[in-house]
Structures are given as structure tokens and as C-alpha cells.
Amino acid sequence: MFTMRAALPCGKQFASILTKAYRGGGSTATGLSITIAGRTAAATAVPHRWYAAGPASPAAAADDGAKGSGLKRIYYGTLASRMKVVKVFSLTTSLAGLAAQPILLEQGMKIGGTGLAVFICTTAGFFTFVTPLLLHFITKKYVTELHYNPSTDQYIATTISLLLQKIETKFRTNDVTVPEVPGMFTSFVVGKRALFVDPALFDDPEHYVRIMGYDKPVDFKLDLSADTTDDKRTKS
């Protein structure tokens, strides 16, 4: 009972304060709502600023760099990532095999003498050196990216070297030669460098048509001059 009686006067005082604030125009309530709204807005704005200030993704950075240099990526090889993984694995195993050569030689000498040691080291060395070279021979023509510069009308084809370094080949449509009998993994030749592309992976098929020369008149390679000379000789 004492607690209830002590709380009633406090409750009456709080109610009278709220009544006076409401009759006074609600400035207190308005200020309270503005403060709450300001805190809510600040709370929602902070994550937005945090995301905006975050680092850009590598793909976005690459696109920004291409846009800044005037280049436009028109082709991306879907096998590029898998090819890199296979090459890294092959180089790793080759280094491991190279490091194991002294151990294999020593163990071969202990087990079967010189003949067995030479046989083991030759077999291990074959897979150590031949496998990366074979993979590079197959994949060196594969174009991972192809960019186009509209201002210079120039294409840049990117391939991967033996040690996973990017090799850029710049060319124009006049530099392209399409072989009559395409070789293995060869779509067209630029100078002495053979390149392979997948027509289905072009963002705009018009670029593939231009590179392959399908927009030019068809040359049936009919030697009409020789036939005309033969006719003249026959008539004479």
C-alpha cells in the first residue's frame, strides 16, 4: 500500500507534464521525433557510406581500366580459368619431380644399381618436362580475352605463356589470314602466330565476321586469265 501511494503522486506529476507539453504546441514531441528521425537516418546512412567506400571488385576494376583506355572487351574464353588451374598443377608437379630427382637416383642405385637408377630418373624426367610443354603446345593458341579499340580499329588478343604470363597480340583485320585448311586449334593467323577462338563466345558476332573476313566479297579463285590465253592460242 505504501508503494502504491508513493507512486501515485509521481504518476500524476508525469501526466501533468505531458499535458502541458501537448497544450504548449507539441514542440517537445516534435523535437523528440526529429531527434529520433535524425538518429535513424544517420544509422541507415552509415552502412551506405561504408559500402560506397569499400574496395571495388577485380572485374569492376578491369572494366574501369578498359573503359579508361578506350578498349572494349568483346570476347572472353570460358576455358581460361580451367586452363590456368591445369597449368599451375602441371608446373607444381614438375617442380616436385625435379626436386625428387636426387632422391630417386640415390634409391635406384641402392636397389638395382646404375641401370635401374637411370631408368627411374628418365621416366620421372619425361613426365617432369614433357607434360608442361605438351600442355603449352595445346593451349598456346587459345585466346583468353579479345579487346577492341574503336578509335584505332585495332584488336588485342590475349594468350597465356608457359609460365602463365599474358601475351598480347595486336592486329587489324588486314593482318588476319584465314588458312584454307585450318590446323589443329587454329581459327586464323596473325603474322606467324596462330590463334583459336570460339565463335559462340563473342559478345557481338559482327566482330567475328570482320576478323574472319566474311564481310568481304567471296573469292572463288578462278584463274580466268589462263583460260583466256588458251582460247586466244587456239583461235590463232
PyRosetta script that sets phi, psi and omega in degrees:
from pyrosetta import init, pose_from_sequence

init()
pose = pose_from_sequence("MFTMRAALPCGKQFASILTKAYRGGGSTATGLSITIAGRTAAATAVPHRWYAAGPASPAAAADDGAKGSGLKRIYYGTLASRMKVVKVFSLTTSLAGLAAQPILLEQGMKIGGTGLAVFICTTAGFFTFVTPLLLHFITKKYVTELHYNPSTDQYIATTISLLLQKIETKFRTNDVTVPEVPGMFTSFVVGKRALFVDPALFDDPEHYVRIMGYDKPVDFKLDLSADTTDDKRTKS")
pose.set_psi(1, -40.8)
pose.set_omega(1, -179.3)
pose.set_phi(2, -64.2)
pose.set_psi(2, -37.9)
pose.set_omega(2, 179.6)
pose.set_phi(3, -66.2)
pose.set_psi(3, -43.7)
pose.set_omega(3, 179.2)
pose.set_phi(4, -62.3)
pose.set_psi(4, -43.1)
pose.set_omega(4, 179.6)
pose.set_phi(5, -66.2)
pose.set_psi(5, -35.6)
pose.set_omega(5, 179.6)
pose.set_phi(6, -72.4)
pose.set_psi(6, -29.2)
pose.set_omega(6, -178.1)
pose.set_phi(7, -81.1)
pose.set_psi(7, -27.8)
pose.set_omega(7, -177.5)
pose.set_phi(8, -62.0)
pose.set_psi(8, -47.1)
pose.set_omega(8, 178.0)
pose.set_phi(9, -60.0)
pose.set_psi(9, -37.1)
pose.set_omega(9, 178.0)
pose.set_phi(10, -65.7)
pose.set_psi(10, -39.4)
pose.set_omega(10, 178.0)
pose.set_phi(11, -64.9)
pose.set_psi(11, -38.6)
pose.set_omega(11, 178.7)
pose.set_phi(12, -66.8)
pose.set_psi(12, -39.3)
pose.set_omega(12, 178.6)
pose.set_phi(13, -65.0)
pose.set_psi(13, -39.7)
pose.set_omega(13, 179.7)
pose.set_phi(14, -66.7)
pose.set_psi(14, -38.9)
pose.set_omega(14, 178.9)
pose.set_phi(15, -66.6)
pose.set_psi(15, -39.0)
pose.set_omega(15, 179.0)
pose.set_phi(16, -66.6)
pose.set_psi(16, -35.7)
pose.set_omega(16, 178.3)
pose.set_phi(17, -64.8)
pose.set_psi(17, -43.6)
pose.set_omega(17, 179.4)
pose.set_phi(18, -64.7)
pose.set_psi(18, -37.6)
pose.set_omega(18, -179.9)
pose.set_phi(19, -66.1)
pose.set_psi(19, -42.2)
pose.set_omega(19, 178.7)
pose.set_phi(20, -65.3)
pose.set_psi(20, -38.5)
pose.set_omega(20, 179.1)
pose.set_phi(21, -65.2)
pose.set_psi(21, -38.4)
pose.set_omega(21, -179.9)
pose.set_phi(22, -69.2)
pose.set_psi(22, -41.4)
pose.set_omega(22, 179.1)
pose.set_phi(23, -69.3)
pose.set_psi(23, -26.6)
pose.set_omega(23, -179.4)
pose.set_phi(24, -76.3)
pose.set_psi(24, 7.5)
pose.set_omega(24, 175.6)
pose.set_phi(25, 107.7)
pose.set_psi(25, 1.1)
pose.set_omega(25, 176.5)
pose.set_phi(26, 70.5)
pose.set_psi(26, 25.3)
pose.set_omega(26, -178.4)
pose.set_phi(27, -65.4)
pose.set_psi(27, -35.7)
pose.set_omega(27, -179.8)
pose.set_phi(28, -65.4)
pose.set_psi(28, -44.0)
pose.set_omega(28, 179.7)
pose.set_phi(29, -65.4)
pose.set_psi(29, -39.1)
pose.set_omega(29, 179.6)
pose.set_phi(30, -64.6)
pose.set_psi(30, -43.9)
pose.set_omega(30, 178.2)
pose.set_phi(31, -61.8)
pose.set_psi(31, -37.9)
pose.set_omega(31, 178.1)
pose.set_phi(32, -64.3)
pose.set_psi(32, -43.5)
pose.set_omega(32, -179.6)
pose.set_phi(33, -65.9)
pose.set_psi(33, -37.8)
pose.set_omega(33, 179.1)
pose.set_phi(34, -65.1)
pose.set_psi(34, -41.0)
pose.set_omega(34, 179.5)
pose.set_phi(35, -63.2)
pose.set_psi(35, -44.7)
pose.set_omega(35, 179.8)
pose.set_phi(36, -63.8)
pose.set_psi(36, -42.5)
pose.set_omega(36, 179.7)
pose.set_phi(37, -64.0)
pose.set_psi(37, -39.6)
pose.set_omega(37, 178.5)
pose.set_phi(38, -63.3)
pose.set_psi(38, -41.3)
pose.set_omega(38, 178.5)
pose.set_phi(39, -66.3)
pose.set_psi(39, -39.3)
pose.set_omega(39, 179.1)
pose.set_phi(40, -65.1)
pose.set_psi(40, -42.9)
pose.set_omega(40, 179.1)
pose.set_phi(41, -63.3)
pose.set_psi(41, -41.3)
pose.set_omega(41, 179.3)
pose.set_phi(42, -65.1)
pose.set_psi(42, -37.9)
pose.set_omega(42, -179.9)
pose.set_phi(43, -65.9)
pose.set_psi(43, -37.5)
pose.set_omega(43, 179.5)
pose.set_phi(44, -78.0)
pose.set_psi(44, -24.2)
pose.set_omega(44, -177.6)
pose.set_phi(45, -80.4)
pose.set_psi(45, -27.2)
pose.set_omega(45, -177.1)
pose.set_phi(46, -64.6)
pose.set_psi(46, -47.5)
pose.set_omega(46, 177.6)
pose.set_phi(47, -62.2)
pose.set_psi(47, -34.8)
pose.set_omega(47, 179.4)
pose.set_phi(48, -61.9)
pose.set_psi(48, -43.1)
pose.set_omega(48, 177.8)
pose.set_phi(49, -67.4)
pose.set_psi(49, -32.9)
pose.set_omega(49, -179.3)
pose.set_phi(50, -68.0)
pose.set_psi(50, -43.2)
pose.set_omega(50, 178.6)
pose.set_phi(51, -66.8)
pose.set_psi(51, -37.7)
pose.set_omega(51, -179.0)
pose.set_phi(52, -66.4)
pose.set_psi(52, -33.1)
pose.set_omega(52, -177.8)
pose.set_phi(53, -87.4)
pose.set_psi(53, -2.5)
pose.set_omega(53, -178.8)
pose.set_phi(54, -69.4)
pose.set_psi(54, 160.9)
pose.set_omega(54, -179.0)
pose.set_phi(55, -69.4)
pose.set_psi(55, 144.0)
pose.set_omega(55, 179.5)
pose.set_phi(56, -76.1)
pose.set_psi(56, 153.0)
pose.set_omega(56, 179.2)
pose.set_phi(57, -71.1)
pose.set_psi(57, 159.1)
pose.set_omega(57, 179.7)
pose.set_phi(58, -61.1)
pose.set_psi(58, -36.9)
pose.set_omega(58, 179.4)
pose.set_phi(59, -65.5)
pose.set_psi(59, -41.8)
pose.set_omega(59, 178.8)
pose.set_phi(60, -66.4)
pose.set_psi(60, -38.8)
pose.set_omega(60, 177.9)
pose.set_phi(61, -64.6)
pose.set_psi(61, -38.9)
pose.set_omega(61, 178.4)
pose.set_phi(62, -65.7)
pose.set_psi(62, -40.4)
pose.set_omega(62, 178.3)
pose.set_phi(63, -65.0)
pose.set_psi(63, -40.6)
pose.set_omega(63, 178.3)
pose.set_phi(64, -63.6)
pose.set_psi(64, -39.4)
pose.set_omega(64, 178.5)
pose.set_phi(65, -66.0)
pose.set_psi(65, -39.3)
pose.set_omega(65, 178.5)
pose.set_phi(66, -66.3)
pose.set_psi(66, -39.7)
pose.set_omega(66, 178.5)
pose.set_phi(67, -65.3)
pose.set_psi(67, -39.3)
pose.set_omega(67, -178.8)
pose.set_phi(68, -67.0)
pose.set_psi(68, -31.9)
pose.set_omega(68, 179.8)
pose.set_phi(69, -89.5)
pose.set_psi(69, -1.0)
pose.set_omega(69, 179.6)
pose.set_phi(70, 84.0)
pose.set_psi(70, 4.8)
pose.set_omega(70, -179.7)
pose.set_phi(71, -88.6)
pose.set_psi(71, 149.5)
pose.set_omega(71, 178.7)
pose.set_phi(72, -130.1)
pose.set_psi(72, 124.5)
pose.set_omega(72, 179.8)
pose.set_phi(73, -78.8)
pose.set_psi(73, 121.3)
pose.set_omega(73, -176.6)
pose.set_phi(74, -112.3)
pose.set_psi(74, -6.0)
pose.set_omega(74, -176.5)
pose.set_phi(75, -153.8)
pose.set_psi(75, 139.2)
pose.set_omega(75, 175.2)
pose.set_phi(76, -141.4)
pose.set_psi(76, 122.0)
pose.set_omega(76, 179.9)
pose.set_phi(77, -76.3)
pose.set_psi(77, 124.4)
pose.set_omega(77, -177.0)
pose.set_phi(78, -71.3)
pose.set_psi(78, -18.9)
pose.set_omega(78, -179.8)
pose.set_phi(79, -89.7)
pose.set_psi(79, 4.4)
pose.set_omega(79, -176.1)
pose.set_phi(80, -63.2)
pose.set_psi(80, -47.3)
pose.set_omega(80, -177.9)
pose.set_phi(81, -65.7)
pose.set_psi(81, -42.9)
pose.set_omega(81, 179.3)
pose.set_phi(82, -65.6)
pose.set_psi(82, -38.5)
pose.set_omega(82, 179.7)
pose.set_phi(83, -63.9)
pose.set_psi(83, -39.7)
pose.set_omega(83, 177.6)
pose.set_phi(84, -64.1)
pose.set_psi(84, -41.0)
pose.set_omega(84, -179.7)
pose.set_phi(85, -63.7)
pose.set_psi(85, -43.4)
pose.set_omega(85, 180.0)
pose.set_phi(86, -64.6)
pose.set_psi(86, -40.1)
pose.set_omega(86, 179.5)
pose.set_phi(87, -67.3)
pose.set_psi(87, -40.8)
pose.set_omega(87, 177.5)
pose.set_phi(88, -62.0)
pose.set_psi(88, -43.1)
pose.set_omega(88, 178.8)
pose.set_phi(89, -63.9)
pose.set_psi(89, -41.8)
pose.set_omega(89, -179.8)
pose.set_phi(90, -65.1)
pose.set_psi(90, -43.5)
pose.set_omega(90, 178.5)
pose.set_phi(91, -65.5)
pose.set_psi(91, -36.6)
pose.set_omega(91, 178.8)
pose.set_phi(92, -64.8)
pose.set_psi(92, -46.8)
pose.set_omega(92, 178.8)
pose.set_phi(93, -65.1)
pose.set_psi(93, -33.8)
pose.set_omega(93, 178.4)
pose.set_phi(94, -66.4)
pose.set_psi(94, -42.3)
pose.set_omega(94, 176.9)
pose.set_phi(95, -64.3)
pose.set_psi(95, -38.8)
pose.set_omega(95, 178.0)
pose.set_phi(96, -65.8)
pose.set_psi(96, -40.8)
pose.set_omega(96, 177.9)
pose.set_phi(97, -66.2)
pose.set_psi(97, -36.2)
pose.set_omega(97, 177.6)
pose.set_phi(98, -66.6)
pose.set_psi(98, -38.8)
pose.set_omega(98, 178.8)
pose.set_phi(99, -70.2)
pose.set_psi(99, -25.0)
pose.set_omega(99, -178.1)
pose.set_phi(100, -87.8)
pose.set_psi(100, -2.9)
pose.set_omega(100, -178.3)
pose.set_phi(101, -59.0)
pose.set_psi(101, -46.7)
pose.set_omega(101, 178.5)
pose.set_phi(102, -60.9)
pose.set_psi(102, -37.5)
pose.set_omega(102, -179.8)
pose.set_phi(103, -67.9)
pose.set_psi(103, -42.3)
pose.set_omega(103, 179.0)
pose.set_phi(104, -64.0)
pose.set_psi(104, -39.3)
pose.set_omega(104, 179.3)
pose.set_phi(105, -64.0)
pose.set_psi(105, -41.9)
pose.set_omega(105, -179.3)
pose.set_phi(106, -67.0)
pose.set_psi(106, -45.1)
pose.set_omega(106, -179.3)
pose.set_phi(107, -67.6)
pose.set_psi(107, -36.9)
pose.set_omega(107, 178.0)
pose.set_phi(108, -65.3)
pose.set_psi(108, -37.0)
pose.set_omega(108, 177.3)
pose.set_phi(109, -65.5)
pose.set_psi(109, -37.0)
pose.set_omega(109, -179.7)
pose.set_phi(110, -71.5)
pose.set_psi(110, -37.3)
pose.set_omega(110, -173.6)
pose.set_phi(111, -82.2)
pose.set_psi(111, -53.8)
pose.set_omega(111, -171.6)
pose.set_phi(112, -129.7)
pose.set_psi(112, 10.6)
pose.set_omega(112, 177.3)
pose.set_phi(113, 88.0)
pose.set_psi(113, -163.3)
pose.set_omega(113, -173.7)
pose.set_phi(114, -67.8)
pose.set_psi(114, -39.8)
pose.set_omega(114, -177.8)
pose.set_phi(115, -60.5)
pose.set_psi(115, -47.7)
pose.set_omega(115, 179.2)
pose.set_phi(116, -66.1)
pose.set_psi(116, -37.3)
pose.set_omega(116, 179.8)
pose.set_phi(117, -65.1)
pose.set_psi(117, -42.1)
pose.set_omega(117, 178.2)
pose.set_phi(118, -65.2)
pose.set_psi(118, -41.2)
pose.set_omega(118, 179.8)
pose.set_phi(119, -62.6)
pose.set_psi(119, -45.3)
pose.set_omega(119, -178.9)
pose.set_phi(120, -65.5)
pose.set_psi(120, -44.6)
pose.set_omega(120, -178.8)
pose.set_phi(121, -67.4)
pose.set_psi(121, -35.4)
pose.set_omega(121, 178.3)
pose.set_phi(122, -67.3)
pose.set_psi(122, -43.7)
pose.set_omega(122, 179.3)
pose.set_phi(123, -64.2)
pose.set_psi(123, -45.9)
pose.set_omega(123, 179.2)
pose.set_phi(124, -65.7)
pose.set_psi(124, -38.8)
pose.set_omega(124, 179.0)
pose.set_phi(125, -67.2)
pose.set_psi(125, -33.2)
pose.set_omega(125, 177.5)
pose.set_phi(126, -60.0)
pose.set_psi(126, -50.4)
pose.set_omega(126, 179.9)
pose.set_phi(127, -71.6)
pose.set_psi(127, -25.0)
pose.set_omega(127, -179.8)
pose.set_phi(128, -70.2)
pose.set_psi(128, -41.2)
pose.set_omega(128, -174.1)
pose.set_phi(129, -102.2)
pose.set_psi(129, -33.9)
pose.set_omega(129, -174.0)
pose.set_phi(130, -75.8)
pose.set_psi(130, -37.4)
pose.set_omega(130, -176.6)
pose.set_phi(131, -61.7)
pose.set_psi(131, -49.0)
pose.set_omega(131, 177.2)
pose.set_phi(132, -62.5)
pose.set_psi(132, -37.7)
pose.set_omega(132, 179.7)
pose.set_phi(133, -67.7)
pose.set_psi(133, -37.0)
pose.set_omega(133, 178.4)
pose.set_phi(134, -67.5)
pose.set_psi(134, -42.3)
pose.set_omega(134, 177.1)
pose.set_phi(135, -63.3)
pose.set_psi(135, -40.1)
pose.set_omega(135, 179.0)
pose.set_phi(136, -67.0)
pose.set_psi(136, -36.9)
pose.set_omega(136, 178.6)
pose.set_phi(137, -63.2)
pose.set_psi(137, -35.1)
pose.set_omega(137, -179.0)
pose.set_phi(138, -78.8)
pose.set_psi(138, -38.4)
pose.set_omega(138, -171.4)
pose.set_phi(139, -99.1)
pose.set_psi(139, -4.2)
pose.set_omega(139, -175.4)
pose.set_phi(140, -68.3)
pose.set_psi(140, -20.5)
pose.set_omega(140, -179.7)
pose.set_phi(141, -90.4)
pose.set_psi(141, -11.1)
pose.set_omega(141, -174.6)
pose.set_phi(142, -74.2)
pose.set_psi(142, 123.4)
pose.set_omega(142, 179.7)
pose.set_phi(143, -85.4)
pose.set_psi(143, 117.8)
pose.set_omega(143, 179.5)
pose.set_phi(144, -82.8)
pose.set_psi(144, -36.8)
pose.set_omega(144, 178.8)
pose.set_phi(145, -143.4)
pose.set_psi(145, 149.6)
pose.set_omega(145, 177.5)
pose.set_phi(146, -137.5)
pose.set_psi(146, 120.5)
pose.set_omega(146, -179.4)
pose.set_phi(147, -111.6)
pose.set_psi(147, 154.7)
pose.set_omega(147, -179.9)
pose.set_phi(148, -129.3)
pose.set_psi(148, 133.5)
pose.set_omega(148, 177.8)
pose.set_phi(149, -106.9)
pose.set_psi(149, 105.6)
pose.set_omega(149, -176.5)
pose.set_phi(150, -65.2)
pose.set_psi(150, -30.5)
pose.set_omega(150, -176.8)
pose.set_phi(151, -69.1)
pose.set_psi(151, -34.3)
pose.set_omega(151, -179.6)
pose.set_phi(152, -107.9)
pose.set_psi(152, -3.0)
pose.set_omega(152, -178.2)
pose.set_phi(153, 54.7)
pose.set_psi(153, 47.5)
pose.set_omega(153, -175.7)
pose.set_phi(154, -125.3)
pose.set_psi(154, 143.2)
pose.set_omega(154, 177.9)
pose.set_phi(155, -107.5)
pose.set_psi(155, 148.4)
pose.set_omega(155, 177.7)
pose.set_phi(156, -128.1)
pose.set_psi(156, 112.3)
pose.set_omega(156, 178.9)
pose.set_phi(157, -98.5)
pose.set_psi(157, 133.1)
pose.set_omega(157, -177.8)
pose.set_phi(158, -110.7)
pose.set_psi(158, 126.3)
pose.set_omega(158, 174.4)
pose.set_phi(159, -124.7)
pose.set_psi(159, 174.8)
pose.set_omega(159, -175.8)
pose.set_phi(160, -115.9)
pose.set_psi(160, 134.8)
pose.set_omega(160, 180.0)
pose.set_phi(161, -84.0)
pose.set_psi(161, -175.9)
pose.set_omega(161, -179.6)
pose.set_phi(162, -64.1)
pose.set_psi(162, -36.1)
pose.set_omega(162, -179.5)
pose.set_phi(163, -99.2)
pose.set_psi(163, 28.3)
pose.set_omega(163, 173.8)
pose.set_phi(164, 64.6)
pose.set_psi(164, 30.2)
pose.set_omega(164, 175.2)
pose.set_phi(165, -95.7)
pose.set_psi(165, 145.1)
pose.set_omega(165, -179.9)
pose.set_phi(166, -78.3)
pose.set_psi(166, 133.5)
pose.set_omega(166, 177.2)
pose.set_phi(167, -117.7)
pose.set_psi(167, 121.1)
pose.set_omega(167, -178.5)
pose.set_phi(168, -103.4)
pose.set_psi(168, 131.5)
pose.set_omega(168, 178.6)
pose.set_phi(169, -119.1)
pose.set_psi(169, 114.3)
pose.set_omega(169, -179.4)
pose.set_phi(170, -95.3)
pose.set_psi(170, 136.3)
pose.set_omega(170, -179.0)
pose.set_phi(171, -158.7)
pose.set_psi(171, 164.8)
pose.set_omega(171, 171.9)
pose.set_phi(172, -118.1)
pose.set_psi(172, 171.9)
pose.set_omega(172, -177.5)
pose.set_phi(173, -63.0)
pose.set_psi(173, -28.7)
pose.set_omega(173, 179.1)
pose.set_phi(174, -70.6)
pose.set_psi(174, -19.5)
pose.set_omega(174, -178.8)
pose.set_phi(175, -86.9)
pose.set_psi(175, -6.2)
pose.set_omega(175, -173.8)
pose.set_phi(176, -88.9)
pose.set_psi(176, 136.1)
pose.set_omega(176, 174.3)
pose.set_phi(177, -124.1)
pose.set_psi(177, 123.7)
pose.set_omega(177, 178.2)
pose.set_phi(178, -97.0)
pose.set_psi(178, 115.3)
pose.set_omega(178, -177.9)
pose.set_phi(179, -67.6)
pose.set_psi(179, 145.5)
pose.set_omega(179, 178.4)
pose.set_phi(180, -65.5)
pose.set_psi(180, -38.3)
pose.set_omega(180, 175.6)
pose.set_phi(181, -118.7)
pose.set_psi(181, 95.8)
pose.set_omega(181, -176.9)
pose.set_phi(182, -60.9)
pose.set_psi(182, 138.5)
pose.set_omega(182, 176.5)
pose.set_phi(183, -79.8)
pose.set_psi(183, -171.2)
pose.set_omega(183, -179.7)
pose.set_phi(184, -70.1)
pose.set_psi(184, 126.7)
pose.set_omega(184, -179.9)
pose.set_phi(185, 54.8)
pose.set_psi(185, 49.1)
pose.set_omega(185, 179.7)
pose.set_phi(186, -135.2)
pose.set_psi(186, 119.8)
pose.set_omega(186, 175.2)
pose.set_phi(187, -99.1)
pose.set_psi(187, -42.9)
pose.set_omega(187, 177.4)
pose.set_phi(188, -155.2)
pose.set_psi(188, 168.7)
pose.set_omega(188, -176.5)
pose.set_phi(189, -123.9)
pose.set_psi(189, 132.2)
pose.set_omega(189, 174.8)
pose.set_phi(190, -114.5)
pose.set_psi(190, 107.9)
pose.set_omega(190, -173.6)
pose.set_phi(191, 67.5)
pose.set_psi(191, -114.6)
pose.set_omega(191, 175.1)
pose.set_phi(192, -111.2)
pose.set_psi(192, 10.7)
pose.set_omega(192, -176.2)
pose.set_phi(193, -105.5)
pose.set_psi(193, 120.7)
pose.set_omega(193, 178.7)
pose.set_phi(194, -87.7)
pose.set_psi(194, 137.6)
pose.set_omega(194, -178.7)
pose.set_phi(195, -128.9)
pose.set_psi(195, 149.0)
pose.set_omega(195, -179.7)
pose.set_phi(196, -125.4)
pose.set_psi(196, 129.5)
pose.set_omega(196, 177.3)
pose.set_phi(197, -133.0)
pose.set_psi(197, 157.0)
pose.set_omega(197, 176.0)
pose.set_phi(198, -102.0)
pose.set_psi(198, 117.4)
pose.set_omega(198, -176.4)
pose.set_phi(199, -59.9)
pose.set_psi(199, -27.7)
pose.set_omega(199, -176.7)
pose.set_phi(200, -75.1)
pose.set_psi(200, -11.9)
pose.set_omega(200, -176.1)
pose.set_phi(201, -97.2)
pose.set_psi(201, 2.6)
pose.set_omega(201, 177.1)
pose.set_phi(202, -76.4)
pose.set_psi(202, 134.8)
pose.set_omega(202, 175.7)
pose.set_phi(203, -66.5)
pose.set_psi(203, -37.2)
pose.set_omega(203, 177.7)
pose.set_phi(204, -125.7)
pose.set_psi(204, 110.2)
pose.set_omega(204, -178.4)
pose.set_phi(205, -60.9)
pose.set_psi(205, -16.9)
pose.set_omega(205, 180.0)
pose.set_phi(206, -61.8)
pose.set_psi(206, -33.8)
pose.set_omega(206, 178.5)
pose.set_phi(207, -67.5)
pose.set_psi(207, -38.8)
pose.set_omega(207, 177.3)
pose.set_phi(208, -64.3)
pose.set_psi(208, -39.1)
pose.set_omega(208, 178.2)
pose.set_phi(209, -62.9)
pose.set_psi(209, -41.9)
pose.set_omega(209, 180.0)
pose.set_phi(210, -67.2)
pose.set_psi(210, -43.6)
pose.set_omega(210, -177.7)
pose.set_phi(211, -64.4)
pose.set_psi(211, -42.9)
pose.set_omega(211, -177.7)
pose.set_phi(212, -79.4)
pose.set_psi(212, -7.8)
pose.set_omega(212, 177.9)
pose.set_phi(213, 77.7)
pose.set_psi(213, 21.4)
pose.set_omega(213, 179.7)
pose.set_phi(214, -74.5)
pose.set_psi(214, -12.4)
pose.set_omega(214, 177.9)
pose.set_phi(215, -87.2)
pose.set_psi(215, -3.0)
pose.set_omega(215, -179.6)
pose.set_phi(216, -92.9)
pose.set_psi(216, 159.8)
pose.set_omega(216, 177.8)
pose.set_phi(217, -60.7)
pose.set_psi(217, 145.7)
pose.set_omega(217, -177.6)
pose.set_phi(218, -77.2)
pose.set_psi(218, 129.6)
pose.set_omega(218, 178.0)
pose.set_phi(219, -103.7)
pose.set_psi(219, 107.6)
pose.set_omega(219, -179.7)
pose.set_phi(220, -79.2)
pose.set_psi(220, -5.7)
pose.set_omega(220, 176.5)
pose.set_phi(221, 56.5)
pose.set_psi(221, 48.1)
pose.set_omega(221, 176.1)
pose.set_phi(222, -91.4)
pose.set_psi(222, 120.1)
pose.set_omega(222, -178.0)
pose.set_phi(223, -84.4)
pose.set_psi(223, 80.3)
pose.set_omega(223, -177.2)
pose.set_phi(224, -73.8)
pose.set_psi(224, -26.7)
pose.set_omega(224, -179.1)
pose.set_phi(225, -64.2)
pose.set_psi(225, -38.1)
pose.set_omega(225, 179.2)
pose.set_phi(226, -66.6)
pose.set_psi(226, -39.4)
pose.set_omega(226, 178.7)
pose.set_phi(227, -66.0)
pose.set_psi(227, -38.7)
pose.set_omega(227, 179.2)
pose.set_phi(228, -64.9)
pose.set_psi(228, -39.8)
pose.set_omega(228, 178.2)
pose.set_phi(229, -64.4)
pose.set_psi(229, -40.0)
pose.set_omega(229, 178.9)
pose.set_phi(230, -64.9)
pose.set_psi(230, -38.7)
pose.set_omega(230, 179.4)
pose.set_phi(231, -64.7)
pose.set_psi(231, -41.1)
pose.set_omega(231, -179.4)
pose.set_phi(232, -64.8)
pose.set_psi(232, -39.9)
pose.set_omega(232, 179.5)
pose.set_phi(233, -66.6)
pose.set_psi(233, -36.6)
pose.set_omega(233, 179.7)
pose.set_phi(234, -67.4)
pose.set_psi(234, -40.7)
pose.set_omega(234, 179.9)
pose.set_phi(235, -67.8)
pose.set_psi(235, -36.3)
pose.set_omega(235, -179.3)
pose.set_phi(236, -75.2)
pose.dump_pdb("model.pdb")
